[in-house]
Amino acid sequence: MTQPERYQDLPLEEVIGDRFGRYSKYIIQDRALPDARDGLKPVQRRILFAMLHEGNTNDKPFRKSAKTVGNVIGNYHPHGDSSVYEAMVRMSQDWKLLHMLVEMQGNNGSVDGDPPAAMRYTEARLSAISQELLRDINKNTVEFIPNFDDSDSEPVVLPAGFPNLIVNGSTGISAGYATDIPPHALHEALDAVLMRMENPAATIEELMTVIKGPDFPTGGIIQGVDGIKKAYETGKGKIVVRSRTEIETIKGGKEQIVITEIPFEVNKANLIKKIDEQRHDKRLDGIADVRDESDRTGLRIVIEMKKEVDAYGILQFLFKNTDLQVTYNFNMIAIHNRRPTMMTLPLLLDSYIDHQKEVVTRRTSFDLAKAKERLHIVAGLMKALSILDEVIRTIRASKDKRDAKNNLIAAFAFSEAQAEAIVSLQLYRLTNTDITELQKEEETLNALVKELESILAKESVLMKVIKKELLVVRKKFAEPRKSTIEDEIEEIKVTLDVLIPSEEVIVTVTKDGYIKRTSVRSFTASNGQDFAIKESDYLLYQESINTQHHLLLFTSKGNYIYQPVHELPDIRWKDLGQHISSIVPLDANESLINVIGIDSFDLDLCVLTATKDGQIKRSLLSDYVVQRYARPIKTINLKANDEMILAQLVAPSDEVLFTTHLSYSVRFSLDEVPITGVKTGGVKGVSLKEDDYVVSVNVVPLNSHDDIILVTHRGAVKKMALKEIESGTRAKRGIVTLRELKTNPHKVFAVLLTNKKEELVLETEKGIQEVVQLNTLRPVDRYSNGSLIVDTGKDGQLVRVWKQTIDQKE
């Protein structure tokens, strides 16, 4: 071979496209999709044919599976032995197929997903119904093609004595195509075939009077007749398959859910594990125990409730969140006329009927040829018996068998076949009684020929033959439906009460991030005293709240933590609590700034957030609901070195007051702040000088009569009327709220809104606390610097300022 012939210069995309196209065509036509006529994929067809060919039939003893697998690989299917064995095992599993095509002795897997025993241990044979698929295959009913090495021949399709694709369904994935055809009850499928034969124009509605819908081998409840009808009309549709369940009352007034049937293709062991995980993860507090009580008599899963827990509500949750209820999507693709085709129900029925017409026609032609051939032989034998002596003389005078045949043909005008039959005749057949038998046989054969010719001549007679055979199969193999069909898909309603028992608890969160929920009993036993807290730490949040409510915890890095109350650790009042970083990961320098308890996210409220650099934003409270909350979630997009200092619930009518370190104050309505999504950066609230930053942001309710309390970094406190700062627009520098001194000027440390029933606490870095009765302070104008309360030179710089109701101690 010359060099140019060895190599071809072709574009890569052309080569890859061509090769993948060929591969796809092979995968689609000859591996992954079933044939519309017999409902089998090539590997399944080859397994069944190989078992028949080896005489491994239902009326014979079982034979080692390995022997069959070897035959299939060696003669018809040159692929991996495991893939052949897996296909064989699947055809023997009564939870995968309504009517098993292979009977297997030994471990053939389980509904829990256990693997079958190795093929050297199991034994198999054809089932009785699979022999209906193969019936009359030796009568030229289907086309045969050479096998992969031309040493033998194999069928292109099986005769299929029942509509296997509809009865057993199919599932498969090929290149660009996938198929999901559900199984159906045999008697319903046959009734639909018979109806379509009687009336080729039968509509889907008419067909659905006999074929109600799928029938899964694992039973269950099918919901959604509209989905079934759509699938039968178009090939695609959706139904819901629900487990068969019952709620029983057991001793102690408790209830239990008993599951006796699960959806098709659901792994029982995984289902039980998932249900038990709901219990372990505390998502379902009401479940006491989950047990698998299945045995050889049938499937039984028991879910035991705790005392006074409503089993119906728990069941609804399990339907919604586990495979106790699944969605089944019809995708009825099969190979029809050598092409992958989306099959409607009429097309499925028609392709099967057409196949049966061809099979019965071919079988009839085969039987007719055989009958005529035999009739010809019988005529020759009868003629030979009538001139027996001459025939014997002629044979005796011949040299050998060939010469005898030639002499008979020449002397008495026998045909070659007749002469062969005569010379092969045994001597005992030459009795007088034989002629009567031959005459009877001739009559029978003549009747048979007439009958067979009428089948070939008239389609109505052909149809009668097909119907008669289908009715025999129906009578022999029909079984009651396993699945129940319900018209509507039931809406699942899960109430919070079901999942989380309603209980009032005390929730505390400290500034350093220690969080816990405490039972009212533990709180009462301690009389609210002896709260476990580190020395430098303080309470950020303490409320009585329901376990069905939620917390939003906001951090300095512009994040929030979504925390259902019932998931918090239940810890005694006198114990420290769990650090928030063990629930969700936080950055090293990320700290909590506020905690909000939420009983409903449907309220017409917004979350207002603001930053040290003067950014502000509003987002709807309803936007803060999330499904996944294993880590902090962004609530404001911060620029570098900025930090969040405010997160608070606000009403649409509220105002906001910004105060900066250099004592500038801006007051404006929240209408100025547009409502945006949770992850936006917000808008500018105040215009800052280069070295200035925001120290306080206060939300001012509509028509508020509160006073402003301003604390300076030098320890001075002043009270000022709110009206001193007029309401304007945002993004302004604002007005000065302290008198500027030339030496050691006061800078703002904190600003709070207050009423007369509160007192102010100032704490220094040396731990010294000064309490100021706010009703003793006289209001001053905004140019005053207030009264010095703390000597920061002696007691240390201020570290914290807060207010409390008079007589309430932290």
C-alpha positions in Angstrom: 0.0 0.0 0.0 1.4 3.4 -0.9 1.8 6.2 1.5 -1.0 8.5 0.2 -3.5 5.6 0.5 -2.5 5.0 4.2 -3.4 8.5 5.4 -6.3 10.7 4.6 -6.3 14.4 5.2 -9.8 15.1 6.7 -11.2 17.9 8.9 -11.4 16.7 12.5 -15.1 17.9 12.9 -16.0 15.8 9.9 -14.3 12.7 11.2 -15.7 13.0 14.7 -19.2 13.8 13.4 -19.1 10.8 11.1 -17.8 8.4 13.7 -20.2 9.6 16.4 -23.0 9.5 13.9 -22.3 5.8 13.2 -21.9 5.0 16.9 -25.1 6.8 17.7 -27.0 4.9 15.0 -25.7 1.6 16.4 -26.6 2.5 20.0 -30.0 3.7 19.1 -31.0 0.8 16.8 -29.1 -2.1 18.2 -28.6 -1.6 21.9 -30.5 0.8 24.2 -34.0 1.1 22.7 -36.7 -1.6 22.4 -38.4 -2.7 19.2 -42.0 -1.6 19.0 -43.0 -5.1 17.8 -41.7 -7.4 20.5 -40.7 -4.8 23.1 -37.2 -6.2 23.5 -33.7 -4.8 23.2 -31.2 -6.9 21.2 -29.5 -8.3 24.3 -32.9 -9.4 25.7 -34.0 -11.0 22.5 -30.7 -12.8 22.1 -30.9 -14.2 25.7 -34.4 -15.6 25.1 -33.5 -17.0 21.7 -30.3 -18.6 23.0 -32.2 -20.2 25.9 -34.8 -21.6 23.5 -32.2 -22.8 21.1 -30.5 -24.7 23.9 -33.8 -26.2 25.0 -33.7 -24.3 28.3 -37.5 -24.1 28.4 -40.1 -23.9 31.1 -40.9 -27.6 31.0 -37.2 -28.6 31.5 -35.0 -28.4 34.6 -33.2 -25.2 35.5 -29.7 -24.7 34.0 -26.7 -22.7 35.2 -27.0 -19.0 34.3 -23.3 -19.0 33.3 -24.0 -21.5 30.6 -26.7 -19.3 29.0 -24.4 -16.2 29.3 -21.6 -18.1 27.6 -23.9 -19.2 24.8 -25.2 -15.6 24.3 -21.7 -14.1 24.2 -20.2 -16.9 22.0 -23.0 -17.0 19.5 -25.0 -13.8 19.3 -23.8 -10.9 21.6 -20.0 -10.4 21.7 -20.1 -8.0 24.7 -19.2 -8.2 28.4 -20.6 -11.1 30.4 -21.7 -8.8 33.2 -23.9 -6.8 30.9 -25.5 -9.9 29.5 -26.0 -11.4 33.0 -27.5 -8.1 34.3 -30.0 -8.0 31.5 -30.9 -11.7 32.2 -31.3 -11.0 35.9 -33.5 -8.0 35.3 -35.9 -10.2 33.2 -36.2 -12.4 36.2 -37.0 -9.7 38.8 -40.7 -9.6 39.8 -40.4 -6.0 41.0 -39.0 -4.8 37.7 -41.3 -6.8 35.3 -45.0 -7.5 35.6 -44.5 -10.8 33.8 -41.0 -12.2 34.2 -39.5 -13.6 31.0 -36.8 -15.6 32.8 -37.3 -17.8 35.9 -34.3 -17.8 38.1 -33.3 -20.0 41.1 -31.0 -18.4 43.6 -30.3 -14.9 44.6 -31.4 -12.6 41.8 -31.1 -9.3 43.7 -33.7 -7.6 45.8 -35.9 -4.5 45.9 -33.3 -3.1 48.4 -30.8 -2.9 45.5 -28.8 -5.9 46.7 -26.7 -7.4 43.8 -27.6 -10.8 42.5 -25.4 -13.8 43.2 -22.7 -14.5 40.6 -23.9 -16.4 37.5 -22.0 -19.5 38.5 -24.4 -19.8 41.5 -27.8 -19.0 39.9 -29.9 -21.2 37.6 -32.4 -20.1 35.1 -34.9 -21.2 32.4 -37.4 -19.5 30.2 -40.7 -18.6 31.9 -44.0 -19.9 30.5 -45.0 -16.5 29.1 -41.7 -15.9 27.4 -42.3 -19.1 25.4 -45.4 -17.2 24.0 -42.9 -14.5 22.8 -40.9 -17.3 21.0 -43.9 -19.4 19.8 -43.5 -20.7 16.3 -40.2 -19.0 15.7 -39.0 -22.1 13.8 -41.9 -21.7 11.3 -40.3 -18.9 9.4 -42.5 -16.4 11.3 -39.7 -13.8 11.5 -36.7 -12.8 9.5 -33.4 -14.3 10.5 -30.0 -12.6 9.9 -26.4 -14.0 10.2 -24.9 -13.5 13.6 -21.7 -11.5 14.2 -19.3 -14.1 12.7 -21.7 -15.6 10.2 -21.5 -19.0 11.9 -25.2 -19.0 12.9 -28.4 -17.0 12.4 -30.5 -15.0 14.8 -34.0 -13.5 14.7 -34.4 -9.7 13.9 -37.5 -9.7 16.1 -39.5 -12.4 18.0 -43.0 -13.5 17.0 -44.3 -12.0 20.2 -47.5 -13.9 21.2 -48.5 -10.9 23.4 -47.8 -7.1 23.3 -44.7 -7.3 25.5 -43.7 -3.6 25.1 -47.0 -2.4 26.6 -47.2 -5.2 29.2 -43.6 -5.1 30.5 -42.7 -1.6 29.5 -39.1 -0.5 28.9 -36.4 1.9 30.1 -33.2 2.9 28.3 -30.8 5.7 27.5 -29.1 6.0 24.1 -27.3 8.8 22.2 -29.8 11.6 22.1 -32.8 9.5 23.0 -34.1 8.0 26.3 -37.2 5.9 26.8 -39.6 5.3 29.7 -42.5 3.1 28.9 -44.5 1.9 31.9 -45.8 -1.6 32.3 -49.5 -2.4 31.9 -51.8 -5.2 33.0 -51.8 -8.0 30.5 -55.6 -8.4 30.2 -56.0 -4.6 29.7 -53.3 -4.5 27.0 -54.8 -7.5 25.2 -58.3 -6.0 25.4 -56.9 -2.7 23.9 -55.3 -4.7 21.1 -58.6 -6.6 20.4 -60.6 -3.3 20.5 -58.2 -1.7 18.0 -58.5 -4.8 15.7 -62.3 -4.6 15.8 -62.2 -0.9 15.3 -59.0 0.5 13.7 -60.3 4.0 14.3 -60.8 3.5 18.0 -60.0 6.8 19.9 -57.9 7.2 23.0 -61.0 7.7 25.1 -62.5 4.5 23.8 -59.2 2.6 24.3 -59.0 4.0 27.9 -62.2 2.3 28.8 -60.3 -1.0 28.7 -56.6 0.0 29.2 -57.0 2.2 32.3 -53.4 3.2 32.7 -50.0 1.7 33.8 -49.9 -1.2 36.3 -46.6 -1.4 38.2 -45.3 -4.7 39.5 -44.7 -3.0 42.9 -48.3 -1.8 43.0 -48.9 1.6 44.6 -51.4 4.3 43.8 -51.2 6.2 40.4 -52.7 9.7 40.4 -53.4 11.8 37.3 -55.6 10.4 34.6 -55.0 13.5 32.5 -51.3 12.7 32.5 -52.0 9.1 31.3 -54.3 10.4 28.5 -51.7 13.0 27.4 -49.0 10.2 27.3 -51.3 7.9 25.2 -52.0 10.8 22.8 -48.5 12.2 22.5 -46.0 9.7 24.0 -45.1 12.1 26.8 -47.0 12.7 30.1 -46.6 12.9 33.8 -48.2 10.9 36.6 -47.7 10.7 40.3 -47.0 7.2 41.9 -47.7 7.1 45.6 -47.0 4.3 48.1 -49.9 2.4 49.5 -50.1 3.4 53.2 -52.3 2.9 56.2 -52.4 4.6 59.6 -52.9 2.3 62.5 -53.4 3.0 66.2 -51.2 1.1 68.6 -51.0 0.8 72.3 -50.3 3.9 74.4 -52.6 6.0 72.1 -49.8 6.3 69.5 -50.1 6.0 65.7 -48.0 4.3 63.1 -47.8 4.5 59.3 -47.7 1.1 57.6 -46.4 1.1 54.0 -47.2 -2.1 52.0 -46.4 -1.0 48.5 -43.8 1.5 47.2 -43.4 3.3 43.9 -41.9 1.5 40.8 -38.1 1.6 40.6 -37.7 3.0 44.2 -35.0 1.3 46.3 -36.6 0.3 49.5 -33.4 0.4 51.6 -32.6 3.9 50.4 -36.2 5.0 51.1 -36.1 3.8 54.7 -32.7 5.4 55.1 -34.0 8.8 53.8 -37.0 8.6 56.2 -34.7 7.8 59.1 -32.4 10.7 58.2 -35.4 13.0 58.6 -35.8 11.8 62.1 -32.1 12.0 62.9 -31.7 15.5 61.4 -34.6 16.7 63.7 -36.5 17.7 60.6 -39.3 15.4 61.8 -39.4 15.4 65.5 -42.6 13.4 65.6 -41.1 10.1 64.4 -40.1 7.6 67.1 -38.9 4.7 65.0 -38.6 3.5 61.4 -38.6 -0.3 60.9 -38.4 -2.6 57.8 -40.7 -5.5 58.7 -40.7 -7.0 55.1 -40.6 -10.8 54.9 -41.3 -13.5 52.3 -45.0 -12.7 52.6 -44.6 -9.2 51.4 -43.3 -5.7 51.9 -44.0 -3.8 55.1 -42.4 -0.7 56.4 -43.5 0.7 59.8 -43.0 4.4 60.8 -43.9 4.7 64.5 -45.0 8.1 65.8 -44.2 9.7 69.2 -47.1 10.1 71.6 -49.8 12.6 70.5 -48.2 13.2 67.1 -50.5 13.3 64.1 -49.4 10.5 61.7 -51.4 12.0 58.7 -49.4 15.2 58.8 -46.1 13.3 59.0 -47.2 11.2 56.1 -47.9 14.3 54.0 -44.4 15.6 54.7 -42.9 12.2 53.7 -44.9 12.2 50.5 -43.5 15.6 49.7 -39.9 15.1 50.7 -39.0 11.4 50.2 -39.5 8.8 47.5 -42.7 7.6 49.2 -44.3 9.5 46.3 -42.5 10.0 43.0 -43.3 11.5 39.6 -43.2 9.1 36.7 -42.6 10.7 33.3 -43.7 8.8 30.2 -41.3 9.1 27.3 -42.5 6.4 24.9 -39.8 6.0 22.4 -39.2 2.7 20.6 -37.7 1.5 17.3 -40.5 1.6 14.7 -39.6 0.8 11.1 -35.9 0.9 12.1 -36.2 4.5 13.4 -36.6 5.8 17.0 -40.2 7.0 17.1 -42.3 8.7 19.8 -45.0 6.1 20.2 -48.6 7.0 21.0 -50.9 4.3 22.3 -52.7 3.7 18.9 -49.2 3.5 17.2 -48.0 1.0 19.8 -51.1 -1.1 19.3 -51.0 -0.8 15.5 -47.4 -1.7 15.2 -48.1 -4.9 17.3 -51.2 -5.8 15.3 -49.2 -5.3 12.0 -46.5 -7.5 13.4 -49.0 -10.2 14.3 -50.5 -10.1 10.9 -47.1 -10.6 9.3 -46.2 -13.4 11.8 -49.4 -15.3 11.3 -49.3 -14.9 7.5 -45.7 -16.2 7.4 -46.6 -19.1 9.8 -49.6 -20.0 7.7 -47.6 -19.9 4.5 -45.0 -22.2 6.2 -47.7 -24.6 7.5 -49.4 -24.6 4.1 -46.2 -25.5 2.3 -45.5 -28.3 4.8 -49.1 -29.6 4.5 -49.0 -29.6 0.7 -45.6 -31.3 0.8 -47.0 -34.0 3.1 -50.1 -34.3 1.0 -47.9 -35.0 -2.0 -46.0 -37.7 -0.1 -49.3 -39.3 1.2 -50.6 -39.4 -2.4 -47.4 -41.2 -3.5 -47.6 -43.7 -0.6 -51.3 -44.5 -1.4 -50.4 -45.0 -5.1 -47.5 -47.3 -4.1 -49.7 -49.4 -1.8 -52.2 -49.9 -4.6 -49.4 -51.4 -6.8 -47.3 -52.8 -4.1 -46.1 -55.9 -5.8 -44.8 -54.1 -8.8 -43.1 -51.5 -6.6 -41.4 -54.3 -4.6 -40.3 -56.0 -7.8 -38.9 -52.8 -9.1 -37.0 -52.1 -5.9 -35.6 -55.6 -5.7 -34.4 -55.4 -9.3 -32.5 -52.2 -8.5 -28.8 -51.9 -7.7 -28.9 -49.4 -4.9 -31.2 -46.7 -3.3 -30.5 -44.1 -6.0 -31.2 -46.7 -8.8 -34.4 -47.8 -7.0 -35.6 -44.2 -6.9 -34.8 -43.7 -10.6 -36.6 -46.9 -11.6 -39.7 -46.0 -9.6 -39.8 -42.5 -11.2 -39.4 -44.0 -14.6 -41.8 -46.9 -14.2 -44.7 -45.3 -12.3 -44.2 -41.5 -12.7 -43.5 -40.9 -9.0 -41.9 -37.6 -8.1 -38.4 -37.5 -6.4 -39.9 -36.8 -3.0 -42.5 -39.6 -3.4 -39.8 -42.1 -4.5 -37.6 -41.1 -1.5 -40.6 -41.7 0.9 -41.3 -45.1 -0.7 -37.8 -46.4 -0.6 -37.4 -45.2 3.0 -40.6 -47.0 4.1 -40.2 -49.6 6.8 -41.5 -53.1 6.1 -44.0 -53.1 8.9 -45.8 -50.2 7.2 -46.8 -52.5 4.3 -49.9 -53.8 6.2 -53.4 -53.4 4.9 -54.4 -51.1 7.7 -52.0 -48.4 6.5 -54.1 -47.4 3.6 -57.0 -46.3 5.8 -54.6 -44.3 7.9 -53.2 -42.6 4.8 -56.7 -41.9 3.6 -57.6 -40.3 7.0 -54.4 -38.3 6.9 -55.2 -37.1 3.3 -58.6 -35.9 4.4 -57.2 -34.1 7.4 -54.5 -32.5 5.3 -57.0 -31.4 2.6 -59.1 -29.7 5.3 -56.0 -28.1 6.8 -54.8 -26.8 3.4 -58.3 -25.4 2.8 -58.3 -23.6 6.2 -54.8 -22.3 5.7 -55.6 -21.0 2.2 -58.6 -19.2 3.6 -56.5 -17.5 6.2 -54.1 -16.2 3.5 -57.0 -15.2 1.2 -59.2 -13.3 3.7 -57.9 -10.7 6.2 -61.0 -11.2 8.4 -60.1 -14.9 8.8 -56.5 -13.9 9.6 -57.8 -11.5 12.2 -59.9 -14.2 13.8 -56.9 -16.4 14.2 -54.9 -13.6 15.9 -57.8 -12.8 18.2 -58.3 -16.4 19.1 -54.6 -16.8 20.0 -54.6 -13.6 22.0 -57.6 -14.7 24.0 -55.9 -18.0 24.9 -52.9 -16.0 26.2 -55.3 -13.7 28.1 -57.0 -16.6 29.8 -53.8 -18.4 30.6 -51.7 -15.4 32.0 -54.0 -12.6 33.1 -53.5 -11.4 36.6 -55.5 -8.8 38.7 -54.2 -5.2 38.6 -51.6 -4.4 41.2 -51.7 -0.5 41.0 -54.8 1.6 41.8 -55.6 4.6 39.5 -57.0 7.8 40.9 -58.3 10.6 38.7 -56.7 13.6 40.3 -53.2 14.3 41.7 -53.8 15.0 45.4 -52.2 18.3 46.5 -49.9 17.7 49.5 -50.3 20.2 52.3 -47.6 20.2 55.0 -48.3 22.4 58.0 -45.4 23.6 60.2 -47.2 22.0 63.3 -46.5 18.6 61.8 -42.8 19.1 61.5 -42.0 21.1 64.6 -43.9 20.7 67.8 -45.1 24.2 68.9 -43.3 25.2 72.1 -42.4 28.5 73.7 -38.7 28.8 74.5 -36.2 31.4 75.6 -33.6 32.2 73.0 -30.4 34.1 73.9 -27.6 35.4 71.7 -24.6 37.1 73.0 -22.4 39.7 71.2 -19.5 37.2 71.0 -21.8 34.8 69.2 -23.0 32.3 71.9 -26.5 31.1 71.1 -28.9 28.7 72.7 -32.5 28.0 73.2 -33.7 27.2 76.8 -36.9 25.6 77.9 -39.2 27.8 80.0 -38.8 25.2 82.7 -35.0 25.7 82.9 -35.4 29.5 82.8 -38.0 29.5 85.5 -35.9 27.1 87.7 -33.1 29.6 87.5 -35.5 32.5 88.0 -33.7 34.2 85.1 -30.6 34.5 87.2 -27.1 33.0 86.9 -27.0 33.3 83.1 -23.8 31.7 81.8 -21.8 34.3 79.9 -18.2 35.2 79.5 -16.9 38.2 81.4 -16.3 40.6 78.5 -19.4 39.4 76.7 -23.0 40.8 76.9 -26.5 39.8 75.7 -27.4 41.0 72.2 -30.8 39.2 72.2 -33.1 37.6 74.7 -36.7 36.8 73.8 -39.5 34.3 74.5 -40.1 32.8 71.0 -41.9 29.8 69.5 -40.0 26.9 68.1 -41.9 27.3 64.8 -40.4 30.8 64.3 -37.1 31.9 62.9 -34.1 34.1 63.8 -32.2 36.4 61.4 -28.7 37.1 62.8 -26.8 39.9 61.0 -23.0 40.2 60.9 -20.6 43.1 60.4 -19.5 41.6 57.1 -22.9 42.4 55.5 -24.2 38.8 55.9 -27.2 37.3 57.6 -27.7 33.9 59.1 -31.1 32.2 58.6 -31.8 30.1 61.7 -35.0 28.2 62.4 -35.6 28.3 66.2 -36.3 24.5 66.5 -32.9 23.7 65.1 -31.1 25.6 67.8 -29.3 23.5 70.5 -31.5 23.0 73.6 -29.2 24.1 76.4 -29.8 24.8 80.1 -30.0 28.5 81.2 -26.9 28.1 83.4 -24.8 26.6 80.6 -22.8 28.7 78.1 -24.5 27.8 74.8 -23.1 26.9 71.4 -21.0 29.3 69.4 -22.6 30.4 66.1 -19.5 29.4 64.1 -20.2 25.7 65.0 -23.6 26.1 63.2 -22.5 28.2 60.3 -18.9 29.2 59.3 -17.9 32.8 60.0 -14.8 34.8 59.1 -12.3 35.4 61.9 -13.1 39.1 62.2 -16.9 38.8 61.5 -19.1 39.6 64.5 -22.8 39.8 65.2 -24.5 43.2 65.2 -28.2 42.4 65.6 -30.7 39.6 66.0 -34.3 39.7 64.8 -37.0 37.2 65.8 -39.5 36.5 62.9 -42.8 34.8 63.5 -43.9 35.4 59.8 -42.1 36.4 56.7 -45.4 37.5 55.1 -45.6 40.8 57.0 -45.5 44.1 55.1 -42.1 45.0 56.5 -38.6 45.6 55.2 -35.2 44.9 56.6 -33.2 48.1 56.7 -29.4 47.8 56.5 -26.7 50.5 56.7 -22.9 50.6 56.7 -20.1 52.6 58.3 -19.4 54.3 54.9 -22.9 55.7 54.8 -24.6 53.2 52.5 -28.3 52.3 53.1 -30.7 49.8 51.6 -34.2 48.3 52.1 -35.2 44.7 51.1 -38.5 43.0 51.6 -38.7 40.7 54.6 -40.1 37.9 52.4 -36.9 37.9 50.4 -35.0 36.6 53.4 -36.6 33.2 53.4 -34.1 30.6 52.1 -34.2 26.8 51.6 -30.4 26.3 52.2 -28.9 28.0 55.1 -25.7 26.1 55.9 -23.6 29.3 55.5 -24.0 33.0 55.9 -26.0 34.7 53.1 -25.2 38.1 51.7 -27.6 40.9 52.7 -25.7 44.0 51.5 -22.8 44.2 49.1 -20.0 45.9 51.0 -17.0 47.8 49.5 -13.5 47.1 50.8 -13.0 48.1 54.5 -16.7 48.9 54.9 -18.8 47.2 57.6 -22.5 46.8 58.3 -23.6 48.6 61.5 -27.4 48.4 61.3 -29.9 45.7 60.5 -33.5 46.4 61.6 -37.1 45.7 60.7 -38.8 48.9 59.4 -42.3 49.9 58.4 -42.9 51.9 55.2 -43.8 55.1 57.2 -40.6 55.2 59.2 -37.7 57.7 59.0 -34.0 57.2 59.5 -31.4 59.3 61.3 -27.7 59.0 60.4 -25.1 60.5 62.7 -21.3 60.5 61.9 -18.2 60.5 64.1 -17.7 64.3 63.3 -21.2 64.9 64.6 -23.0 65.5 61.3 -26.7 64.3 61.3 -29.0 63.6 58.4 -32.7 62.7 58.8 -34.9 61.5 55.9 -37.9 59.4 55.1 -37.5 55.8 54.1 -39.4 56.6 50.8 -36.0 58.0 49.8 -34.5 54.4 49.9 -35.7 52.2 47.1 -36.6 48.6 47.8 -34.0 46.3 46.2 -32.9 42.7 46.3 -31.1 41.1 49.2 -27.6 41.1 47.6 -27.5 44.7 46.2 -25.1 47.4 47.6 -27.8 50.0 48.5 -27.7 53.8 48.0 -25.8 56.6 49.7 -27.4 57.7 52.9 -25.0 60.4 54.0 -22.2 62.3 52.3 -19.1 61.9 54.4 -15.9 64.0 54.8 -12.7 62.1 54.0 -11.9 61.2 57.6 -15.5 60.8 58.8 -17.6 57.7 59.2 -21.1 56.7 60.5 -21.3 55.8 64.1 -25.1 55.5 64.6 -28.2 54.9 62.4 -31.5 55.2 64.2 -34.9 54.3 62.8 -37.5 57.0 63.8 -41.1 55.8 63.9 -43.8 58.1 62.4 -44.9 60.9 64.8 -42.2 59.9 67.3 -41.9 62.0 70.4 -38.6 60.4 71.5 -35.5 62.5 72.3 -32.0 62.1 71.0 -29.3 61.1 73.4 -25.9 61.8 72.1 -22.8 60.4 73.8 -19.3 61.8 72.9 -16.0 60.0 73.0 -14.9 62.2 75.9 -17.7 60.8 78.1 -20.2 63.7 77.7 -24.0 63.1 77.4 -26.6 65.4 76.0 -30.3 65.2 75.4 -31.7 67.0 72.4 -35.2 67.2 70.9 -35.7 65.2 67.7 -37.2 68.3 65.9 -33.7 70.0 66.2 -32.8 67.8 63.1 -35.3 68.5 60.4 -36.3 65.8 57.9 -34.8 66.3 54.5 -33.3 64.2 51.7 -30.6 61.5 51.8 -27.0 61.7 50.6 -26.5 65.2 52.2 -23.7 66.0 54.6 -26.3 67.1 57.2 -26.1 69.5 60.1 -23.6 69.6 63.0 -25.0 68.4 66.4 -22.0 69.4 68.6 -20.2 72.7 69.3 -16.7 72.5 67.8 -13.9 73.2 70.3 -10.5 74.3 69.2 -8.7 72.0 71.5 -9.7 68.4 72.2 -13.1 68.6 70.4 -15.9 66.2 71.2 -16.5 63.5 68.6 -19.7 61.4 68.6 -19.4 57.9 70.2 -23.1 56.9 70.0 -26.6 58.2 69.4 -29.7 56.7 70.8 -33.4 57.5 70.7 -35.1 57.4 74.1 -38.2 58.0 76.1 -38.5 59.1 79.7 -38.9 55.6 81.2 -35.3 54.5 80.3 -31.8 54.9 81.8 -28.5 55.1 80.0 -25.5 52.9 80.9 -21.9 53.9 79.9 -19.2 51.3 80.2 -15.5 52.0 80.0 -12.5 49.7 79.0 -11.7 49.4 82.8 -15.2 47.8 83.3 -16.5 50.9 85.2 -20.3 51.5 84.5 -22.0 54.9 84.9 -25.9 54.9 85.0 -27.6 58.1 83.9 -31.3 58.7 84.6 -32.5 60.2 81.3 -35.5 62.0 82.8 -33.0 64.1 84.9 -31.2 65.4 81.8 -32.4 68.8 80.5 -32.9 69.1 76.7 -30.3 71.4 75.1 -29.8 72.7 71.6 -27.6 71.1 69.0 -24.7 73.5 69.6 -24.2 72.2 73.2 -21.7 69.5 74.1 -23.7 68.2 77.0 -22.5 67.2 80.5 -19.4 65.2 81.2 -20.5 61.9 82.9 -17.4 59.7 82.6 -13.8 60.8 83.2 -12.2 58.9 80.3 -8.7 59.9 81.4 -9.1 58.2 84.8 -11.7 55.4 84.0 -10.6 54.5 80.5 -12.1 55.1 77.0 -15.8 54.2 76.4 -16.4 50.8 75.0 -20.1 50.4 75.1 -23.3 52.5 75.6 -26.8 51.0 76.0 -30.1 51.9 77.4 -32.4 49.9 79.6 -35.8 50.2 81.1 -35.6 51.7 84.7 -35.1 48.9 87.3 -34.2 46.4 84.5 -30.6 45.1 84.9 -28.6 43.2 82.3 
